[in-house]
Amino acid sequence: MKIAIIGTGNLGSSIAKGLISNKSFTSLYLSDKNTAAVKVFNEEDYVTVTSDNVLAVEKSDIVIFALQPRHIDKVLELVKPKLTDNHVVMSVAAGVEISRIERILGSDTNIIRVMPNTAISIGKSMTCIAANSKAQDKVEMAETIFNQLGTTLIIPEELIQAATVICASGIAFWMRLVRATTQGAIQLGFEAEQAHELATQTCYGAASLLIESGRHPEQEIDRVTTPSGCTIEGLNAMEHQGLSSALIQGIVASFEKINQLKTT
C-alpha cells in the first residue's frame, strides 16, 4: 500500500510510527509544512518527508488527513485535482464530519472517518471507523491497516464524536488517573520512579484482566474486596468524593465541547 499522511503533529506522527513499526506500506509520504519536526523519519526505508501536499497525494493510494479542523478545508481544496477514483481518503480530524469532506471532494470519493488515539504509535490504539456510502467496500481495508496498530471497531458515524471522547481524549483521562495514583504512592513513601512503575503496571494489569477474562469490572472488584477490608474502605472514600461522578461529568463535558467544534 502506498500511504500518505498529511499533517504530522502528535496524532499524525503517532500513526506514522505505528505504520513504520509494522512495515504496513510499500511507500509512506509524510507531508507537513514543518518538516524539521519530522525529519528523523527520513532515515526510515521507503519513507519520504515533504512539505508538498500535492506530491504526497500523487504518490499515494491512501491519504490520511491528520490536520486540525480549521486547516482541513483549505488542504482538501488544494489536493482535490490530484485525487482519483482509486484514492481512499481517511480523516482523523476531530469534529470533521464525512458530509463536510464530501462537500469539497464529492460524495463519489472514497471517504473513511477514522478515530484512533496516540497509543497507535506502539500498536495499542483503540480505533473507531466509519465510512461514506462510496467507501463501504474499503472498510475492510481500513480494518486491516488499523488492526495492525491496535484494535478496531466499526461504528455508525453519529457515534464517532462520542468515540473521540472515550478513546482519544480518554488517553488523557487515564493518564491523569495514573498520575494521581503515582502521587498517592509517593505520599505513602515510595520514590517517584517506584511510584510511577507501581501505578502504570497496576493500570496495565487491570486493563489486561478485563480484556483477557471478559469479565465485568465489578466482578474483578469483588475479587479484591473483603468485608471491612482496606480496598472497600478506599473505594467508598473515593466515591464519597465523587470519583465516578467526576469521570462521567468530564466525559460529558468533553463531548459537549467537541460538538461545539463540529462544523456541518
N, C-alpha and C positions, 0 to 999 in steps of 0.2 A: 504493500500500500504506500502510495505517495501522499504524505500528510504535510499540511502547513498549519502553523499556529500563528494567528495574527494577534499580537499583544502578548508580551512575555513578562507581565507583572507576577505577583505571587502565585496566582492560580495557573496562568499560562506556563510559567516556569515549572510548577509542580507537575503539570501534565507532561511537559517535555521530559522531565527527569524520569517519570514513570515509563514513558514510551521508550526512552533510551535504555533503561534498566532491563526492559523486557524485549528489546530489539524488535519492537512491534511495527516496523515500517521498512520500506525499501529506500525511501529518502524522506528527510524531515527538514522543512524550511521553517525557521523561526524569524518572524518579522516584527520589528519594533523600532520606533524612532530613536530609542536609546539603546543602541546595540552594545555599547560599552558594558552595560549591566549584565549582558548575557554572552559576552564574547567567549567565555570559558567553554560554551557548548561547541564552538568551532573545532575544538580538539577531538570531538567525537566523530566516529566514522559515519559517513552518509548524512551528516548534519550541516546545514548552511545557515548562517546568521546573516540577516539582511535588514535594511530599512525600507526595502521596496515591496510594498504590499502586493502590487500588481504582479511582480515577478514571482512571489511566493504562490500566488493563486495559479499562475500559468504552469508552475512546476508541480502542481499537486492534483490529486483526485478528491481528497477530503480536506476541507478547510475548517479549522476550529477557530471561531472568533472569541477570544478571551479578552474582550475590551470592556471598559466602563460604559454603562448605558448611554452617557452623554456623547460618547465618541463613535458609537457603532453605526449610526445612520450615515455619517459622512464617509466612513470607510467602505460600507456596503455600496454606496453610490459610486465610489471610486473604482471598485473592482468588478462591479456588475458587468461591464462589457466583456470581461475575460472569463466569466462563468459560463460553462457549457451544460448541456443536459446531463452529462455524466458526472458532474461535480455533486458532492454531498456537502451541504453547508451545515455545520454544527455550531451552536451558540451556547456559551456558558455565561453570558451576560445576565446578571441578576435583574429580574423585573422586566426583561425584554421578551415580549410575547411573540409567538410564531407569526401572528397576524401582522405585527409591526414589520417583521422581516419580509413577509410576503408582499406588503405594500410597496416595498422597494425592489425586491428581486422577482416578484411574481409568484403566484400560487403553483405554477408549474415547475418550481425549483424544489429539489430535494432538501427539506429543512428539518433538522432534528435539534430539539432543545435538550441540552444535557446539563445536569446539575451535580457535579462531583464535589469533593472537598479537598483540602490541601494534603490529606493523607494519601492522595493519589501518587505523590512523589515517592512513596515507599510501598506502593501496591496494596494499600489498605483502604481505599476510598469506598464510601457508600455513595453510589452514583445513580441518580434517577434520570430516566429517559422518556421523552415524549416526541412524537413526530407529526408532521402535517400529512394530509391525505396522500400527496405525491410520494412521500418517503416511507410509506408503510412497509414496503419491501426492503428497505435499507435498515430497518430497526435491528434485525438480527446481526448485521454487520457492526452496528454501533455496540451491541451487546458483546460481540466477540472482542472488540477493541478494549472496552472498558472492564470486561470481566478479567482481563489480564492485569488490570490495575486496581483490583478490589472486587466489590460485589455490585451488581446492578439490579435495578427494579424498574420495570416498565409501568408507567402510571399515566392517567389522563393529564393533559396539560393543565387543567384547572387546579391540580394538586402540586404543580411544580413550585409555586410560591411557598406553600407550606413545607415542601421538601427542602427548599433553600434554607429555611429557618432551622429545621430539625437536623439536617445533615451538614450544611456548610457553616452557618452560624453556630450550629451545635458543637463544632470542634472547639470554638472559643468557650462555650458554656462548660464543656467538660474540662478544658484546661483550667478554668477558674476553680472548679471543684478540686482538681488535683493540687492546685496551688494552695487552696485553703487547707487541705489535708496535710500538705507539707508544712505549712505554718503551724498547724496544731502539733505535728510531730516535733518540730523544733522547740515549741513551748514545753513539751514533755521531756526534753533533754537530749534529743538527737542532734547531731551535727547536720548542717544544711544538706550536704551531699547524701548522707544516710537517709535523711527525711524524704528527700526527693525520690530516692530509689524505692523506699518503702511505699510511698504514695503511688508512684507510677506502676510498679509491679502489681500492687494490690488492685488497682484500677484495671489493669490488663487481665489479671486473673478473674475478676468479677465478670468482665465482658465475655471472656473465653468460656466461663462456666455456663452462661446463658446461651451462647451460640452453640456450644457442643452438646449441652444437655437438652436444650429446647424447653427448659422449664421456665415458669413464670418467676419474675424477681421475688415475689413474696414467698415462693417455695424455698428459694435459696436463703432468704432472710430467716425463715423459720428454722432452717438447719443450724443457724449460728446464734439463735436467741434462746436463752434458757430462763425459766422462771426466776424473777428477782435478780437477773444477771446484769452484767455491765453493758452488754450490747443493747438490750431493750431500754436500759436507762439512758444511754446515749441517743438512741433513735427517738425516744419520746422527747428528750430535751431539744433535739433538732426540730421536731415537728411543732413543739410549743413555740419555737422561734420562727416558724413559718417556712421551713426548708422547701417542702413540696410546693406550697403555695407560691413562694418566690420564684421557683423554677418555672412553674406554669405561667405566672404573670409575665416573666421575662420572655418566654416563648411567644405569648400572645402579643406583647409589645413589639417584639421584633417582626412578627407577622404583619401587624398594623403598619409599621414603618415601611416594609418592603412594598406593601400595597399602595402607599403614598408615592413611592418611586416609580411605580408601574405606569407606563405610557401606552395607551391603546390607540 
